Amino acid sequence: MDVTTIVSFFVLIAAGVIGGNVFAKVTTFTLGPLMNSVFGALGGVIGAFVFQGLGVVGTGLGAGTVVLQVILGAMSGAILTVIASLFWKPIEY
């Protein structure tokens, strides 16, 4: 692994954690701070690598690439946190 991949990995983890926790605070889809962080980090990494495989995000440490990785990592972290929340605490109508 080169430095670029390692830095991108940590950026995606941090963005996913932030995205998962922020979205959980704003909505009622929460699993607690620890689990929001875990699912957010996992979602950030998985989602961003999926987008990278599709060619949406390039590799590198340019400002545009890092910003796009942060946005996609936060969105993916929030999405996986919501999905996990719906499985563990389903909405009762």
C-alpha positions as CSV (number, residue, x, y, z in Angstrom):
1,M,0.0,0.0,0.0
2,D,1.2,3.4,-0.8
3,V,0.8,6.6,1.3
4,T,-2.0,7.9,-1.0
5,T,-4.1,4.8,-0.3
6,I,-3.6,4.9,3.4
7,V,-4.5,8.6,3.7
8,S,-7.6,8.0,1.6
9,F,-8.6,5.1,3.8
10,F,-8.3,7.3,6.9
11,V,-10.2,10.1,5.3
12,L,-13.0,7.7,4.3
13,I,-13.2,6.3,7.9
14,A,-13.3,9.7,9.5
15,A,-15.9,11.0,7.0
16,G,-18.0,7.9,7.5
17,V,-17.9,8.3,11.3
18,I,-18.9,11.9,11.1
19,G,-21.6,11.2,8.5
20,G,-23.1,8.4,10.6
21,N,-23.1,10.3,13.8
22,V,-24.4,13.6,12.4
23,F,-27.3,11.9,10.6
24,A,-28.1,9.9,13.7
25,K,-28.3,13.1,15.8
26,V,-30.5,14.9,13.3
27,T,-32.9,12.0,12.8
28,T,-34.3,9.2,15.0
29,F,-32.2,6.5,13.3
30,T,-29.6,6.0,16.0
31,L,-27.9,3.0,17.5
32,G,-25.9,4.9,20.1
33,P,-22.7,6.8,19.6
34,L,-20.4,3.7,19.4
35,M,-22.5,1.7,16.9
36,N,-23.2,4.9,14.8
37,S,-19.4,5.3,14.6
38,V,-18.8,1.7,13.7
39,F,-21.4,1.5,11.0
40,G,-20.6,5.0,9.8
41,A,-16.9,4.1,9.3
42,L,-17.8,0.8,7.6
43,G,-20.3,2.5,5.3
44,G,-17.8,5.3,4.5
45,V,-15.1,2.8,3.4
46,I,-17.4,0.5,1.5
47,G,-19.4,3.2,-0.2
48,A,-16.5,5.2,-1.3
49,F,-14.6,2.2,-2.6
50,V,-17.7,1.2,-4.6
51,F,-17.9,4.7,-6.1
52,Q,-14.1,4.5,-6.8
53,G,-14.6,1.2,-8.6
54,L,-17.3,2.8,-10.7
55,G,-14.9,5.6,-11.6
56,V,-16.8,8.4,-9.8
57,V,-13.8,9.1,-7.5
58,G,-10.2,9.1,-8.6
59,T,-7.2,8.3,-6.5
60,G,-4.8,10.9,-5.3
61,L,-4.4,13.6,-2.7
62,G,-5.7,16.5,-4.8
63,A,-8.1,18.9,-3.1
64,G,-11.0,18.0,-5.3
65,T,-10.4,14.3,-4.8
66,V,-10.2,14.6,-1.1
67,V,-13.4,16.7,-0.9
68,L,-15.3,14.2,-3.0
69,Q,-14.0,11.4,-0.8
70,V,-15.2,13.2,2.3
71,I,-18.6,13.8,0.8
72,L,-19.1,10.3,-0.5
73,G,-17.7,8.8,2.7
74,A,-20.1,10.8,4.9
75,M,-23.1,10.0,2.7
76,S,-22.3,6.3,2.6
77,G,-21.7,6.3,6.4
78,A,-25.0,7.9,7.0
79,I,-26.8,5.5,4.6
80,L,-25.3,2.4,6.3
81,T,-26.1,3.8,9.7
82,V,-29.8,4.2,8.7
83,I,-30.0,0.7,7.2
84,A,-28.5,-0.8,10.3
85,S,-30.8,1.2,12.5
86,L,-33.8,0.0,10.6
87,F,-32.8,-3.6,11.0
88,W,-32.0,-3.3,14.7
89,K,-34.8,-0.9,15.7
90,P,-37.6,-1.1,13.1
91,I,-40.1,1.7,12.8
92,E,-43.4,0.8,14.4
93,Y,-46.5,2.3,12.8
